[in-house]
Amino acid sequence: MTLHSFVAADALPAHDKFTNLPNRRTGQTKPDRPRVVILGAGFGGLSAARALSRCPADITIVDRRNYHLFQPLLYQVATAGLSPADIAGPIRRVLRRQDNARTVLGTVQDIDTSAQTVILDDMRLPYDYLIVATGARHAYSDESWETFAPGLKKIEDATTIRAKILMAFERAEIATDAKLRQRLLTFIVVGGGPTGVEMAGAIAELAKRALKRDFRNIGPGAARIILLQRDPRVLPGFAEGLSRAAAKALEKLGVEVLTQIEVESVDANGVSAAGQRFDAHTVIWAAGVMASSAGRWLDAPRDAYGRIEVEPDLSVPGHGNIFAIGDTASVRSADGRPLPGIAPVAKREGKYVARLVHARITRGKDPAPFRYRHVSRMATVGRSSAVVDLGFLRLTGCPGWLMWSAAHVYFLIGFRNKFAVALNWLWAYLTYESGMRLITEPKK
């Protein structure tokens, strides 16, 4: 989860109150217990916190929001497939039965490694062990593009994009100028990775359903969805056959897939790329991410994407009691390839660091250096098609979609969210209905 800038912090007392947290059931404190601070309640941070449930230490998890967000399904919120509440859950609810854990809603400003203190807006939080899981943010060639081409990292991003897409339909319905109508109904997705492919397919499905049934002056054929990809093919991390299958599925939905095309500029009226001009009312950025500011806070070595280049035990170089995981860390698999920033990797790293911290607190034996062989890759294309690469098995079409759906439901937090998402998908599959078409953002 991204944590490079936080919102308002809790008005909490001085840092010494966190030295010995009282047990909420007995009211008693345990003096001199080690303090483990976790920055970020994404997949990695939350996995580490839960894995430390039986550790004789006080665990404090800090995040700028009070909920854990399942980012892989944000695109479905942006395209009116799911509600934000379906893919998020309060952090306090997740940890409510874990007596040694506390949650702080706070803004991290810096980390003082010499004093072993995390500096928040209005307090200092001391630590004996620090786990940094602060996620990533969007990466643009020109930061001014973000105004016109938002990405998907937060619920606010998704609801803003949803409002813009739906408002484009509404404005096109009453537009009398043909040029304006075409610009309103042109949607550009920049980036052909899993997020870009899934977003383009979902917009195409939404346009086909909404424009066919709910509008009178515009039809499905009026919408134009363009996917711009810099590489020679979409889903470059997948096997070539799966990339071809994904491109064909997108084209079947009516998406124009343009590869080997570099974006030169983005403005309020569209995109310029490879000497061509694409006029569009809606541009969505899915072309890359940059790690949070954690590397700068720790003055640690970083790769080109700002991720901390960690040691084999995921510790930050020069700081044996500080660990970086998830999108914050640059970790390589046994074959030397960088591990992708996806949920299974972050969760495995969180559990590994928790085991290591627990061993050191209890004076046990450190686990072997972290190892993870990444083989599974998944991306969905539209309503009932996906590509799945499990290494030993490759699936496309409906079988791939069923596998993709099961995996994503599994990784959701809480039974309520799992049930709600599964039910929504089943309803949408049987009825071709999308029931979340709400314009909730104020007009700009």
N, C-alpha and C positions, 0 to 999 in steps of 0.2 A: 504494500500500500504506500502511496506517495506521502512523504512527510517533510518535504523541503520547506514548507511554510505552513504554520499551524494557525488555527483560529483561537479565540480567547481561552485562556487557561482558567482552571478552578482557582478561586480565591482560597488558597490553602495556607496553613500556618507554616512557621519556619521549618527548615529542612530537618531539624533534629527529631521532629515528630515521626519521621519515616525511618529513624534508626531502628526502633523496635516497635513493630506494628502489633497492636493488641489483637488477640484472637476474638473474633466477633461473637463467638458463642460463649466463651468463658470470661472474656473481658481481661484476661491476664496477658502480660507481655513476656516475651522470652528474650532476655538480654543477650547482646553480642551475637545475634544471629546474622549470618552473611546477608547482604542486600544485593539482589539481582534486579537490575533495571532493564526493561525491554522497551525499545523505541519502535513503535509501529505495531498495529494489531491486524496486519494482513495475514496471509497464509503462514509465513515463516514465524512471525512474532507470536501469533496465537498458538501455533503448534508448540513452540518452545515453552510458553507459559503453561500450557496444559500438561506437557511432559514433565514439568517441574512440580507437579501437584503434591508429590510425596517427598520433596526435597526439604530438609530442615533449614529453610531460608525464607526471607521475606521477599516476595516477588511484586514488583511494581511495573505495570504496563502503561505506557504513555502513548496517547494518540491525539491528533487534532480533532477527531470526530468521535462520537460515542458509539459508533457501530463498525462492525466488520462488513466489508463489501466484497461480493463475489464479482470481480471485475470482468471475467470472461463473458458474462451475460449482459453487460451494460449495453451492448449494441441492440439487444432485444427491448430494453427500456426505451432506447432512442428511436426505435422503429415501431413502438406501440404494441409490442408483443407481450411484455411483462410489466408489472408495477414495480417501482423501486423497492417497496416493502418485501417483494418476493425474493430479492437477491441480497438483502442486508439483514443483519441481526445485531441487537445491542451487545456491546462487549461485556457489560456488567451481567447481562443475563447468561452469556456463555460461561462466565467465570464465577457465577454466584455460589456454586457449591464448593469452590476451591478456597479454603480458609486462609491459605498462605498468600493469596493474590489480592492485590488492590489495583484499581484503575484510576488514572489521572488524565483528565481532559486538559491538555496543555499545549503551549507553543514552545517548541525547542528553539533556542537562540544560538546555543553553542555547547561545546563539551570541553570542560577543563580537565584534561587528563592528569595533570600534576596533582590537582586536588581531588581527583576521582569524583567529579561532580557534573551532573547534567544541569545546564542553566536554562530555566524556563522563563516566561515573561516576568513573573513576580515571585519566584521562589528558586531555590537550588535543591537538587535532588541527589544526594550522595549514593555511590554505588561501590560494591566490591567486585561485581561482575557486570559487564554491560553488553547487551545484545542489540545490535543495530539492524533493524529490519525496516528501513524507511522508504523502500520502494523506488519508483521512478516517475518521471514527468515527461511531457511531450518534448520532442527534439525537432527544431525547425532550422532550416538553412538561414532563414531571416526571421528574427523574433517578431517582426511586425505582421507576419503572416497569421499568427495565432488569432488575431482579431477577426479575420475573415474565414479561417479554416480551423475550427475548434477540433480538439481530439476527444478521446473518451477515456477518462481516468476517474471521474467523480460522478455521483448521481446528478449533480447540477449540470455537468456537461451533457449527460444523457437527456435530461428533461428539456434543456435548452435546444438541443438538436431536434428532439421530437417536436417541440413547438414550432421550430423553423420549418421542418418538413410539412407538418400539417397546415401551417399558415400558408405555405406555398400553394398547397392544393386549394385552400379557400380563396386566395387572391386570384389564382388562375381561373377559378370557376366564374368569377365576375369580370375578368379582364376582357376588354374589347380590342386591345392591340395584340395582334398575332405574335409580334416579336417579344413583347413583354410576357405573354403567356408561355412561349417556348422557354424563355430564360427562367421563369418561375418553376417550370416542370423539368428542368435539367439539374441533375444531381451528380456531383463529381466526388469520388472517393480517391484520395491520393495514398497509394501504398497497397501492394498486392500480397501482404502477409496474411495470416489467419484472420486478424481483425478486419482488414480491408476487404477480403473476400467475403467474410460473413456479413459485413455491413452492406456491401453492394447487393448481395443476394437478398438480404432482408428488405432493403428499400424497394427492390424490384417486386418482391412478393407483396409488399404493402401497396405499392402503386397499382398492381394488377387487381387486388381485391377491392381497395377503397375506391379507385376511379371507376371500376366496373359497376359497383353496386350503389354507391352513395352519392355520386355526382351526376349532373344532368348535361352540362355543357362541355365537359372534358372526359376523355375515355382512356383506357389503358395504353393505347397506342401513342398518346400525346406525351407520356413521360419518357425521358431519356436519362439513362443511368450510365455513367462513364467511370471505368476503373483505370487509373493511371499507375503504371508500374515501371520503375526504373530498370529492373532486372529483365533478362530475356524471357522469363516466365513467371507466372504467379506462383505463390507458395514455393519459393526457391529452396526452402529447407526440406521439402518433401521429395520423394522419388519422382523422377520425371513423368512416369506414367500417371501418377496421382495428380500432378500439376496439370497435365493435359485434361484429365477427367474433370477437374475443378473448373478449368477454363471453359470446357464444353458445357458444363452444367450452368455456368453463369450466362453464356451466350444463349442457351436455351431459354433462360428467363428474360432475355432481352437486354442484358448488360453488354456494353461495348468494352471489350478488354483490350487496352492499348499497352503494349510492353515496349521496353527499351526507350522510354520517353522520360526525360528529365524535366521537372518543374522548374521554371525560371522565375515566375512571380505569381503572387496571389493577391487579389484585391476584392473590393466589394462586389464586383461584377463578374468574377470568374477567375480563370487560370490561364497563364501563358506557359506553354511547354513545347520544347523542340521546335520553336519557330511557329507554332500554331496557337490560335486563340480559341478558348473554350468558354463561352458565356454561360454563366450559371448563377442561380440565386443561392444555392446551397453547396458548400464545399466542406468536406469532412477529411480531417488529417488522420492517417493511419500509417505513416511512413517511418516511424521510429521513435525511440524514447531515450531519455537521458536520466542517469541516476540522480538521486536527491543530493542535497548539500553535505551529506554525512562525511564524504571523503575530505571535503574542505575543513569541516569542523575538527577532524582528527589529524589533518595534515598528513594523510596517508597516500601512498602511491596509487594512482588510478589509471584505468585504461581510457581509450578514446571516448567511451560513453560515460565516463565519470564514475564507473564502478570501482570499488576498492579491490586491489589485487591482494587477496588474502593468502595466509599461509595454509599448508595442507590440513591443519585442524580448524580452518575458517577463522583464525584469530587475525587481528589487524597487525601488520608488521610493527615490531617495537612495543606492542601492548598485548601481553599474554593473557590479560583478563578482559579484553574487549574483542567481540566477535561481530562479523558482518555476514548477513545471510540474505537470500532472496535477490531482488533486483539491485540491492545495494552492493552486492559482492560479485567479483569476477572469478568464477570457479570453472575449472576445466575437468572434463571427464577423462577416463583412462586413455582414450585415443587422442587426447590433446585438444579436442574441440570444446569451445565454451559452452557451458550448460545454458539452456534457454530460460528466460524469465517466466516460468509457468508454475502453476500451483503444486504439482507433485514434487518438483525440485525444491521449492521453498519449504514445503512441509518436511521433507526429508532432512534438509539442512537444519531446520528448527529443532527437530527431534535429536539430531546428532549433537548439536551444541548443548542442548539440555542434558544429554547423557554425560557430556564432558564436564559441564559445570557441576552436575550432581556428584560425579566421581571426585572432583577436586575438593568439594565441600566436605564430603564424607571420607576423604583421604583414601579413595579407592584408586584403581588403576585406570589411567586414561584410555579411552577407546583408540583403535587404530585410526590413522588419517582418514578423512572423509573420502568416500568413493561412491560414485553414482554413475551408472551407465544408462544414458537416456536413449530410449528406443521408440517411445510412443509419440506420435504426432497426430493431431486431429483438427479438422476444420469442417464446418457445415456450410452448405451452399443452398440456401432457400429452405423450403418447407419440409422436404423429406429426402434430402440428398446430402451426403457428406463424404469426405475422404478420410480414411483412417490408416495409419501406418504403425503397426505394433512390432515391426521388425520381422517377426515370424509369420505375420498375417497382414494382408492389405485388403481393405474393403472400400467400396465406392457405393454410390446410390443409397437406396433405402437401408440395406444392412449396415452400411457405414453410419447412417443417420441414427439408427437404433443404438449402436455402440456409443456414438458421440453423446446422445441424450442420456444414456445410463451413466456414463462417466461424469457428466456435468451435474446431474442430480446427486450423485454420490458425494461430490465435493462441496455441495451447499451446506451451510451451517444450519442445524436445527431441523427437526422433523416437519415443522409447519412449513418452512420454506421448500423442503423437498416435495412435500405433498402438493403445495400450491403450484409449483412450477410444473410438476408432472401432470397435474389436472389441467392446467392452462394449455399445455402442449397437446394433450389428448383432445381437448375441446377444439382447439384451432385446427388440428389435423382432421377431425371428423366433420367440422362445420365450415371450414375456411373463414372463420370469423376471427377478428382481432379486436378485443374489447377494451383496449387501453388508449383509445385515440382521444386524449385530453390535451387541450392547449392550456397549460398552466402558467406559462411565463408571461409577464407583462409585456406589452408592446414596447419596442425600443424606439 
